[in-house]
Amino acid sequence: MRSKLIILTLLIIASLSWQSCKWFEEPEEISETEDLNNFIFEVMKNQSWYLWYEYVPDLNPKDFGNSHEFLEDLKYKELDTWSYLTTIEEHNAHFVDAIYYGHGFAYKFDEDEKMRISFVFKNSPMDILGVKRGWEILAINNVSIPDIIAQNLSTSIFGPSEIGYVNHLTMATLPGDTIEFDVAKAEVKENTVLYSNIYEQTTGKTGYLVFKSFIEPSIEELNTAFNYFASENVNNIILDLRYNGGGLMSVANHLGALLGGAKVIDKLFISYTHNNTKLDNNFEYFFEAAENSINIDKLVVIATGGTASASEAIINGLSPYLDVKIVGDNTHGKPVGMYSFEFNEYLLVPICFQLTNSNGYGDYFDGLPADAYRIDDLTRDWGDINEKCFKESLFYIENGYFSDQAPVKSRVKQYPMPLKGIQKEVGAL
């Protein structure tokens, strides 16, 4: 069924590329931006690939000098915060090559509004300097974090994504020591398995996997992790998707098969449902066999509002077959998927279909609800058994119930990282 998805996407791209020649034959003094705007409008409205095509306003492509702004004005604001425009080069850099230019880290704010490192990519400039999850950023280029927030500089303070661009950081380590250093941006290779380990419990061995993105190189990383889990006879899994914003559904299918084993193979994973003009493209995606899959007793997923798209599809798609629990917070709420439409060097990536599981459920625009709400404990590194979300997950696997099931969410105010479009998929600086 994976081949059907690839063929469908390629047919869409090929069809639109051919038709674009017809649409824009011998244009009269048409700019590149207007050309691209016409293409965007054709895909979204006239060709009706956009899931919510009927809500696309009749705007004039000539009135917009910026195609990103044009796309924003076409989107169905009530639900769509995801459709974006990028370049083929940027798209392939992330989804195929797993590279970007930056320092190799991400940040979040903790309960006390302290700016902390949430994760670091292996062998990145920050990793080479020894920076770990949980370290606090005290100042950037000698400007304190409170001043950055007050001046609304959080979206620009780290500068452009250029190799060699230097920032001076003042940080506090987890032991509390203050250090200062210069760090230059470089080409960063994204590792999508941020951490994996096995923990002995009275119920057996529990595998812990922190997974960042569903991209092509993830297959090899997941296979390595599950080879280890299978060789050690792991029978429970804690899958940490707290910062996983999604990616390729083929990778999600592979991870689901690794987790579900014999319980899910050849069973329906996810159904793709298009709008009323594209019903012939609806299809069902079944779990495919994967080597070193394991037959687990319990699956606990650690989630936050950053857990989206393919991450939510994993949870929703496995729920009819496995006992899946969510610890942390409600997921993001993106029960929809996208196709890529090519025009010259650009890729338009709009929402094109809705995702439902084998029970027909897919209405979670408000997110999949957590079973136990716990704060994302940014004061501790990966694998620390006292980190709040991980600790509660271990407790559930050991006891079969949560330590406190009071339905209270604890939300922490966040300030946005300077990421747009494809950079949001990377989710790091």
Secondary structure, DSSP 8 states (H G I E B T S, - for coil): -HHHHHHHHHHHHHHHHHHHHHHTSS-SS--HHHHHHHHHHIIIIIS--STTGGG-----GGG-S-HHHHHHHHS-TTT-S--EEEEHHHHHHHHTS-EEEE-SEEEEE-TT--EEEEEE-TTSHHHHTT--TT-EEEEETTEEHHHHHHTT-TTTTT--S-TT-EEEEEEE-TT--EEEEEEE-EEEE--SEEEEEEEEETTEEEEEEEE--B-TTHHHHHHHHHHHHHHTT--EEEEE-TT---B-HHHHHHHHHHHHGGGTTTSEEEEEE--TT-GGG-EEEE----TT----SEEEEEE-TT--THHHHHHHHHTTTS-EEEEES------EEE--EEETTEEEE-EEEEEE-TTS----TT----SEE----TTS-TT-TTSHHHHHHHHHHHHSS-S--------------S--THHHHH---
